[in-house]
C-alpha cells in the first residue's frame, strides 16, 4: 500500500515540478515517470524496513 501511494505522490510531484519549469507535455510526462519510479523504489524500501521491524 505504501508503494502505490508513494508512486502516486511521485507522479504528481514530478508533473507539477515540470509544469512549474514550463515544460512541454512530453517533459511533464517524463518528469512524472521518473519521479514515479523513484518514489516507488523508496516506498518499496520503506515497506521492507517496516515489515522487518514489526
Beta strands, then each sheet from edge to edge (+ up, - down):
end
